[in-house]
Amino acid sequence: MAVAQTDLLCTSCGGQCAYAPETQKLTCASCGTAHDIVDEAGDPTEEFHYHPGLPHTEQRFVAPETLHSCETCGGGVVFTGAALSERCAYCDGPVVRGSADQRFQALGLIPFQVTAEDAQARARAWIAGRLAAPSNLGAIVAQGRVAGIYVPFFTFDSHEAIDYWAKYRTGGKNSVTRTVKGKMKIAFDDLLAPASPHITPLIRDGILHDFRPATLRPFTPAYLAGFAAEHHHLSVSDGLASLADDKALLIRNRIQRKHGSKRLFNIGYKTHTSGIHYRRILLPAWILHYTYNGTPKRVVVCGLHGRTFGERPFSRAKLAAYAAALSMLAIVTGWLWGAAGFL
């Protein structure tokens, strides 16, 4: 991820350039001149074969001296060009310069397409739309600032040959429990899995939607200028292990759909996995941190399309008021129903 700082200087005035999501160009902070980014060579959609029964090696690289480590969560990030944040994008903790470190190399990325201003507005709008939110929550969130980070992910393909079994109940008065068995094949394509232990479900779910591999670009450090980026920390086998629960849910859903109206339960299966291919990529996310009553919380805005997820507190007084209103509505509805002669 190293890049010479001279490569990020404006050719017009010599000022420092940063990547601008609104134009997808390097823009000079001094004179505003926009410079086209020339993608580096390589096919970012290329996938690499992995066989769990054979020794596996892949390219490692030594991180540059601009590696920073978070003192709070231990996250390791790099800043390309002028660092826009001195705090960790994941947890908002302080970051300090670290030593050179070995990590796995990302070969593709999707650049930020949502600006910081738009992400800030989306995060505030998401908070404003929450029911039973404390009255002062909007003002507290307004004091926060979004931090942009390129988050490391895998994409995985695989072929699954599945033997399954399950139980279901027949309908009618004399319902009985029966067993169903079967075989099926599933081809998974571009399943996303985190490549860092610092990617929480909130961050992952904020990015998963609408990911399109066709929009991947070759890894080019200029896209990182002015942003943080985390290295890939996990091996391919670690990435596959982190995907196990998601795959199990998808397989069970496919088995259920195959049998349509039958409500299966006690679903079990064995699967033979083959044809595993993977990529290492970086995806963009904006993260807004705020603290409410001493508890840190986050709102995540996907840098691809602006989809927003977050953590929020509730107002106990408003929850009690809503519950009372619903109870009163139920009482009035029942009274009107009875008064109309339906009871």
Backbone hydrogen bonds, N-H to C=O, Kabsch-Sander energy under -0.5 kcal/mol:
donor,donor_aa,acceptor,acceptor_aa,energy
7,D,4,A,-1.4
8,L,5,Q,-1.4
9,L,6,T,-1.2
10,C,15,G,-3.4
14,G,10,C,-1.7
17,C,8,L,-2.4
18,A,27,T,-2.0
19,Y,225,A,-2.2
20,A,25,K,-2.8
23,T,20,A,-0.9
24,Q,20,A,-2.6
25,K,20,A,-0.9
26,L,35,H,-2.5
27,T,18,A,-3.2
27,T,25,K,-0.5
28,C,33,T,-2.4
29,A,16,Q,-2.6
32,G,28,C,-1.1
35,H,26,L,-3.5
38,V,36,D,-0.6
39,D,37,I,-0.7
46,E,43,D,-1.6
48,F,278,Y,-2.7
50,Y,276,I,-2.6
54,L,51,H,-1.9
61,F,103,R,-2.3
63,A,61,F,-0.5
63,A,101,D,-4.0
67,L,64,P,-1.4
68,H,77,V,-3.4
69,S,96,V,-2.7
70,C,75,G,-2.6
71,E,94,P,-2.5
74,G,70,C,-1.0
77,V,68,H,-2.4
77,V,75,G,-0.6
78,V,229,A,-2.7
79,F,66,T,-0.7
80,T,224,L,-0.6
80,T,227,F,-1.2
81,G,79,F,-0.6
88,C,93,G,-3.8
92,D,88,C,-2.1
95,V,86,E,-1.5
96,V,69,S,-2.2
98,G,67,L,-3.2
103,R,61,F,-2.1
104,F,232,H,-1.7
105,Q,59,Q,-1.3
107,L,280,R,-2.0
108,G,280,R,-1.0
109,L,217,R,-2.2
110,I,282,L,-1.6
113,Q,303,G,-2.8
114,V,303,G,-1.0
119,A,115,T,-2.5
120,Q,116,A,-2.6
121,A,117,E,-2.2
122,R,118,D,-2.6
123,A,119,A,-2.5
124,R,120,Q,-2.2
125,A,121,A,-2.4
126,W,122,R,-2.5
127,I,123,A,-1.9
128,A,124,R,-2.6
129,G,125,A,-1.4
130,R,127,I,-1.7
133,A,130,R,-0.9
137,L,134,P,-1.6
140,I,136,N,-1.7
141,V,137,L,-2.7
142,A,138,G,-2.0
143,Q,139,A,-0.6
143,Q,140,I,-1.0
144,G,141,V,-1.7
147,A,287,I,-2.0
149,I,285,A,-2.5
150,Y,228,A,-2.3
151,V,149,I,-0.6
151,V,283,L,-3.7
153,F,281,I,-2.7
154,F,193,A,-3.2
155,T,279,R,-1.3
156,F,191,L,-2.0
157,D,277,H,-2.5
158,S,188,F,-1.9
159,H,274,S,-3.0
160,E,186,I,-3.2
161,A,272,H,-2.1
162,I,160,E,-0.6
162,I,184,M,-3.0
163,D,270,K,-2.7
164,Y,182,G,-2.6
165,W,268,G,-2.5
166,A,180,V,-2.2
167,K,265,F,-2.9
168,Y,178,R,-2.1
170,T,176,V,-2.6
175,S,172,G,-0.7
175,S,173,K,-0.6
178,R,168,Y,-3.0
180,V,166,A,-2.9
182,G,164,Y,-2.0
184,M,162,I,-2.0
186,I,160,E,-2.3
188,F,158,S,-2.6
188,F,186,I,-0.6
191,L,156,F,-2.6
193,A,154,F,-1.9
195,A,152,P,-2.1
199,I,196,S,-1.3
200,T,198,H,-1.0
204,R,200,T,-2.7
205,D,201,P,-3.0
206,G,202,L,-1.5
207,I,203,I,-0.9
207,I,204,R,-1.0
208,L,204,R,-2.2
209,H,205,D,-0.7
211,F,208,L,-1.1
215,T,212,R,-2.2
216,L,213,P,-2.0
217,R,109,L,-3.1
219,F,107,L,-1.8
223,Y,220,T,-2.0
224,L,221,P,-1.8
225,A,222,A,-1.3
226,G,80,T,-2.9
227,F,224,L,-2.9
228,A,148,G,-1.6
229,A,78,V,-1.6
230,E,150,Y,-2.2
231,H,76,G,-0.8
232,H,104,F,-0.9
233,H,195,A,-2.4
233,H,231,H,-0.7
234,L,195,A,-1.3
239,G,235,S,-2.2
240,L,236,V,-2.4
241,A,237,S,-2.0
242,S,238,D,-2.1
243,L,239,G,-0.9
243,L,240,L,-0.6
244,A,241,A,-1.1
247,K,243,L,-2.5
248,A,244,A,-2.4
249,L,245,D,-2.0
250,L,246,D,-2.2
251,I,247,K,-2.7
252,R,248,A,-2.3
253,N,249,L,-2.2
254,R,250,L,-2.1
255,I,251,I,-2.3
256,Q,252,R,-2.4
257,R,253,N,-2.5
258,K,254,R,-2.0
259,H,255,I,-1.0
259,H,256,Q,-0.7
260,G,257,R,-1.5
262,K,259,H,-2.1
264,L,262,K,-1.3
265,F,167,K,-2.6
268,G,165,W,-3.0
270,K,163,D,-2.6
272,H,161,A,-2.3
273,T,271,T,-0.6
274,S,159,H,-2.3
276,I,50,Y,-0.5
277,H,157,D,-1.6
278,Y,48,F,-2.1
279,R,155,T,-1.5
281,I,153,F,-2.7
281,I,279,R,-0.5
282,L,108,G,-1.4
283,L,151,V,-2.5
285,A,149,I,-1.9
286,W,301,V,-3.1
287,I,147,A,-2.3
288,L,299,V,-3.0
289,H,145,R,-0.7
289,H,287,I,-0.5
290,Y,297,K,-2.3
292,Y,295,T,-2.4
295,T,292,Y,-1.8
297,K,290,Y,-3.2
299,V,288,L,-2.2
300,V,309,F,-2.8
301,V,286,W,-2.9
302,C,300,V,-0.5
302,C,307,R,-2.7
303,G,284,P,-2.0
306,G,302,C,-1.8
309,F,300,V,-2.4
311,E,298,R,-2.5
315,S,132,A,-3.2
316,R,314,F,-0.7
319,L,315,S,-2.3
320,A,316,R,-2.5
321,A,317,A,-2.1
322,Y,318,K,-2.7
323,A,319,L,-2.3
324,A,320,A,-2.3
325,A,321,A,-2.3
326,L,322,Y,-2.5
327,S,323,A,-2.2
328,M,324,A,-2.5
329,L,325,A,-2.4
330,A,326,L,-2.3
331,I,327,S,-2.1
332,V,328,M,-2.7
333,T,329,L,-2.6
334,G,330,A,-2.2
335,W,331,I,-2.3
336,L,332,V,-2.8
337,W,333,T,-2.6
338,G,334,G,-2.3
339,A,335,W,-2.7
340,A,336,L,-1.6
341,G,338,G,-1.6
342,F,337,W,-1.8
